[in-house]
Amino acid sequence: MSNSSNPLCINVGFLLNQPVGTSHDIPFELERLDLSSDLIFTGFEAVIRIGRTPQGMLVSGDLRAITKLECARCLSKFNQPLESEFSELYAFNRKSTTESDLILPEDANLDLRPLIREYMMLEIAINPLCRSDCRGLCPVCGENLTSTTCEHHTLNCEGEPTKYSDNSLARALSKAISETE
């Protein structure tokens, strides 16, 4: 059904002559899956269901994996769990296609890598955060404020960090105002 060089390439020829409504589930468990240079998964798990319809092969899947991302605030690398599901029709001919415009290849081999990549990319946040309370980097010295404090940040009465505690901007503004008077 799938080949060892590309485990996500599935031959569905065995379903072509089956009655409409016949389906087959294919489970996947891969320690590592490289879909492209910018999307590498660890702990990839999926169940792909392929069903015969009058129009073609209906391919649906439940996907789970972990990918390494960079936090948009503190720039540290972190593991992000992802989950997605999809359902797409690989049509027998052009007149049966859906808006995804997928056609069943003549050799009946479906390469699911582009489809899985597309659906998993949609699950990645535009600005991923390592944690919801990430405080980012100090704009003065670049310290990671989630794991440490620096001389540019102190804590207020509530224990919350105050930004730019050296007030260099306020002092410069005050000095500029006093010089003009």
Residue pairs with C-beta under 8 A, 6 or more apart in sequence:
1 10
1 11
1 14
1 26
2 8
2 9
2 10
2 11
2 26
3 9
6 111
6 113
7 28
7 30
8 28
8 33
8 111
8 112
8 113
8 116
9 109
9 110
9 111
9 112
9 113
10 26
10 48
10 50
10 109
10 110
10 112
11 107
11 108
11 109
11 110
12 50
12 57
12 90
12 104
12 108
12 109
12 110
13 107
13 108
14 24
15 22
15 24
15 50
15 51
15 52
15 57
16 52
16 108
18 52
19 52
20 52
20 53
20 54
21 51
21 52
22 51
22 52
23 49
23 50
23 51
23 52
24 49
24 50
24 51
25 47
25 48
25 49
26 47
26 48
26 49
26 50
27 45
27 46
27 47
27 48
28 44
28 45
28 46
28 47
28 48
29 44
29 45
30 41
30 44
30 45
31 42
31 43
31 44
32 40
32 41
32 42
32 44
33 40
33 41
33 42
33 44
33 65
34 40
34 41
35 41
35 113
35 116
35 117
35 120
36 117
39 67
39 117
39 120
39 121
40 67
40 68
41 65
41 66
41 67
41 82
41 120
42 65
42 66
42 67
42 79
43 64
43 65
43 66
44 63
44 64
44 65
45 63
45 64
45 65
46 61
46 62
46 63
46 64
46 116
47 61
47 62
48 59
48 60
48 61
48 112
49 58
49 59
49 60
49 61
50 57
50 58
50 59
50 110
51 57
51 58
51 60
52 58
53 89
55 89
55 91
55 92
55 96
56 89
56 90
56 91
56 92
56 96
56 104
57 89
57 90
57 104
57 110
58 87
58 88
58 89
58 90
59 86
59 87
59 88
59 89
59 90
59 110
59 112
59 115
60 85
60 86
60 87
60 88
61 85
61 86
61 87
61 112
61 116
62 83
62 84
62 85
63 82
63 83
63 84
63 85
63 86
63 116
63 119
63 120
64 81
64 82
64 83
65 81
65 82
65 120
66 79
66 80
66 81
66 82
67 79
67 80
67 82
67 120
67 124
68 77
68 78
68 79
68 80
69 77
69 78
69 79
69 80
69 124
69 128
70 76
70 77
70 78
70 128
71 77
71 78
71 128
71 129
71 130
71 134
72 127
72 128
72 129
73 129
73 130
73 134
73 135
73 136
73 137
73 146
74 130
74 134
74 135
74 136
74 137
74 144
74 145
74 146
75 137
75 144
76 130
76 144
78 128
78 130
78 131
80 124
80 128
82 120
82 123
82 124
83 123
84 119
84 120
84 122
84 123
85 119
86 115
86 116
86 119
88 98
88 100
88 102
88 115
89 96
89 97
89 98
89 100
89 102
90 102
90 103
90 104
90 110
91 97
91 98
91 102
91 103
91 104
92 103
92 104
93 103
94 103
97 103
104 110
130 146
131 146
133 146
134 146
135 145
135 146
135 161
136 144
136 145
136 146
137 143
137 144
137 145
138 145
138 150
138 152
138 153
139 164
140 150
140 152
140 164
140 166
141 150
141 151
141 152
143 149
143 150
145 153
145 161
149 155
149 161
151 165
151 166
152 163
152 164
152 165
152 166
153 161
153 162
153 163
153 164
153 165
154 161
154 162
154 165
155 161
155 162
156 162
